[in-house]
Amino acid sequence: MSLNKQRKCLKTRTKKHYRSSQSPSSIQKHIARNKAMPKKERYILVTNDVETTSIVNNRLSESAGNKVLHEGMPRLLDLYSKYEIKTTFFYCGDIIRQHPQCVVLAYENGHEIGSHGWSHEDNEAFDVLSLDEQIEHITKSKSELERIIQSE
């Protein structure tokens, strides 16, 4: 590929940045456009923050965790499978504790697993924790994820 073609390709990629707040249908449209491209040039970068935070109620909620497990994860995994997409799922400790199956589902479908911290409680936000407490949260989350997927 020529240098000019590489630059054009890079420019196109940076213009096509999609936020996680977009609906699955907008992601599907982007994927469909990419399907028309030669397989070698297809791309999509997606990460998923998996947690029990209810956006509607602005608080942690076990019912939100149930909805993630029974509705959100199956929908996302089906969509990613349909378009042969591998992505990264970042799990918060609340969902890890309540619904470890969410971690297993993504892992068994070949997706990368990452830590999103241990808690989203206001008094445990990273901007109020000391460095040692932040490290403890990440270490605890990582250890629990590794235990669930039995991998490092």
N, C-alpha and C positions, 0 to 999 in steps of 0.2 A: 504494500500500500504506500502510495506516495506521501510525502510530508504534508502537502496541501490537503489531501484527502483525509489524513489523520486529524489535522486541525479542524476541518469541517465536521468530522464525525464527533470530535470532542466538544465542539461548540453546540452541536445538536443535542448531545447528551446532557450538557449543563442546562439547556433550556427546558428539558423535559423532566423537571424535578417535581415529584408529586408528594404531597403531605399526607400523613397517616389519617388526617381528618377527612380525606376525600372518601366518597362512597365507593363501595365495591364496583358499581357500574362504571364509574369514571376510570377505575383501574382496569376494568375489563376492556374499555375502549382503547386505552393505551396499549394493552397487551395485544389486542386485535391488530392495531396498526403495526406493532412490532412483528406479528406473525407473518406479515407480508414481506418483511425484510429477510434476506438470506440468513439462515440459522446462525452462521458465524457472527453476524452483526447484531443479533437480538440482545437486549439487555433490559433489566428492570431491577432497581435496588429497593428493597422493602425490608423494614424492620417492624416488629410488633411488640408493643409493651403490654404484657399480660398481667393484670392486677384485679383487685376487687373494688376499685374505686367506682362508685356510681356517679356518673356525670350529672344525671338528673337530680340526685339527692345531695350532691357535693359532699359525700362522705364514703368511708369504707362500708361495704355492704356484702354480707354473705350471699344475698339473693343475686347480686351482680356476678359473684363468682360462679353461682349455679348457671346463670345465663351464659357466661363465657364458656363453661364446660359443655353445656348441652346445645347451645345455638351458635355462638361465635366461632369456637374452634372448628367444629365440623364444617361450617360454611367456608371459613378461610382455607382449611386444608383441602376441601373439594376444589375450590377455585385455583389454588396453587397447583394441585395435581393436574387439573384440566389443562393448564398452560405450561406444565413442566417447570415450575418456578421453585427454587430453593431460597429460603429466606432465614432470617434470624429472629427468634422469639426471646425477648428479654422478660424474665419472670421476677415479680416482686414476692417477697417472703410470704405475704398473706395468702396469695393464690397457691404457692408451693405447699403451704401447710394444709389448706382446706381442700385443694383439688390437685393432688400430685399427678392425677391422670392427665391433666392438661399438658404437663411436661412430657409425659410418656408419649402422648399422641403426636406431638410435634417431632420428638426425637425419632420415633419409629417411622415417621414419614420422611426422614432424611434431612430435617431442618437443623440448623445450628441453634444451640441453646446458650443463653447468656443471662447474667445476673442484672436485675434492675433494683438491687438493694434489698434490704430486709423488710422495711416498713414504710408506709406512706402517712403514718400518723404525724400530725403537725409538730409534735414535740420531738420527733425523730427524723425530721428533714435534714438533709446533708448540710444545709446552710446554718443550722443551729447545733450540729454535732461537732465535737472535737475531731481532729484527724484520727486519733486512736479509735474513737467510737465509729467513725466512718469505715475504717479498715475492718473493725469487728463485724459491722453489718455486712460488708461485702464478703468477708471470709465465711460468715455463717450462711449466707445465701448460696455462695459457691459450693460449700460443703454439702448442703442439703440437696442442691441440684445434682451434684456428682453421686450422692447416695442413691437418688431416685433413678438416674440413668446408668448407674454403675460404670462410670467412665470418667476420665480426667480431661 
